[in-house]
Amino acid sequence: MSRVFNFSAGPAMLPEAVLKQAQEEMSDWQGTGMSVMEMSHRGKEFMSIAAQAEADLRELMAIPANYKVLFLQGGASSQFAMIPMNLLGDKGKADYIKTGSWGKKAIAEAKRFAQVNVAADSSAESGKFTHAPAQDELKLSADAAYVHYTPNETIEGVEFGYVPQTKGIPLVADMSSTILSRPIDVSQFGLIYAGAQKNVGPAGLTLVILREDLIGYAKEGTPTMFDYKTHADNDSMYNTPPTYAWYLAGLVFQWLKGQGGLAGMAEINQRKAQKLYAAIDGSDFYANPVRPDCRSWMNVPFTLANADLDKAFLEGATKAGLTTLKGHRSVGGMRASIYNAMPEAGVDALVQYMAEFERTQG
Ligand SMILES: *Cc1c(COP(=O)(O)O)cnc(C)c1O
């Protein structure tokens, strides 16, 4: 197997050990004579896979007993609608903290259902998203149904260094690109959601972790499939769940436990990010626009001093086995996504390539 270091923002790398195990079990899962893809989701084999995955996720994240874990479809983008449909209740109003492109999309969707108060817009002064607001800059409403934010903005590489305090109003977090990257205190959140394809598993699975007392208030007329209660009451098996993605996520959870859990992962992730930012900051040729205390551990955008060299940089990188480094079209330059499954050796190789490129072309 010849593998590259793939810096894609998502779908992104999966641990090689997980792919190998999936390969070994592909056509005959544990002596059943069938692939996980071919199993009934209601059979005892898949039920055991599903239950083990949930138990492992609960253990990894220390999810309290009064939270449900849902294994859904539709991506984080469907949650942009499901959240207001289910959580607004009779309040009709929600607070959103805007720190980047995904937060903007969440706001646009919420406006179809709710009166949205933008509690902070970190692009207000410069027109660019390069930091997260401080707690005392948040203009939270006393009567909001919930407060929504994006702990890690995948495109801009902006991360919150703290969990916003909301005086008892449920906090909703789009953790698509940061879930499982470090330990968090789940009890501070009303609802956490994440598309799986960045740091959990393959595309097609969406995780929702929500406090039980928030379930059961979907607005009148909400389609059955968009009501959290439907999925909570049926252990995410009201309809056919994304079985293979669920199974693969379960293998990733077991792999994470073998890495020392989220505390172990956090140490590795922080070290990987520090190495890359040190390489960028230590050079006049590379630059990252994000305020240092808000820099993402997971997504590291950077520019070259001369954008005419972007193409050569990317071509050379691909030749060196370092792929998908092109930045998002809205930001330009480069972006290295370094989720859990990116080995530290991948970051070392990138840092080395960057130095070499600067020396020969810069
Ligand atoms: C990728 C991403 C999304 C969109 O996820 P889909 O699963 O494609 O809908 C939303 N929010 C954040 C923070 C993301 O990184």
The ligand as an SDF file (V2000), in Angstrom:
LIG
                    3D

 15 15  0  0  0  0  0  0  0  0999 V2000
  -17.3330   20.8250    6.5670 C   0  0  0  0  0  0  0  0  0  0  0  0
  -18.0830   21.6560    7.5160 C   0  0  0  0  0  0  0  0  0  0  0  0
  -19.4790   21.8260    7.4240 C   0  0  0  0  0  0  0  0  0  0  0  0
  -20.3010   21.1910    6.3170 C   0  0  0  0  0  0  0  0  0  0  0  0
  -20.3930   19.8470    6.5290 O   0  0  0  0  0  0  0  0  0  0  0  0
  -21.2910   18.8940    5.5740 P   0  0  0  0  0  0  0  0  0  0  0  0
  -21.2000   17.6080    6.3140 O   0  0  0  0  0  0  0  0  0  0  0  0
  -20.6250   18.8950    4.2420 O   0  0  0  0  0  0  0  0  0  0  0  0
  -22.6570   19.4510    5.5230 O   0  0  0  0  0  0  0  0  0  0  0  0
  -20.1120   22.5990    8.3690 C   0  0  0  0  0  0  0  0  0  0  0  0
  -19.4220   23.1800    9.3560 N   0  0  0  0  0  0  0  0  0  0  0  0
  -18.0850   23.0550    9.4870 C   0  0  0  0  0  0  0  0  0  0  0  0
  -17.3790   23.7230   10.6140 C   0  0  0  0  0  0  0  0  0  0  0  0
  -17.3810   22.2870    8.5720 C   0  0  0  0  0  0  0  0  0  0  0  0
  -16.0550   22.1570    8.6960 O   0  0  0  0  0  0  0  0  0  0  0  0
  1  2  1  0
  2  3  1  0
  2 14  2  0
  3  4  1  0
  3 10  2  0
  4  5  1  0
  5  6  1  0
  6  7  2  0
  6  8  1  0
  6  9  1  0
 10 11  1  0
 11 12  2  0
 12 13  1  0
 12 14  1  0
 14 15  1  0
M  END
$$$$
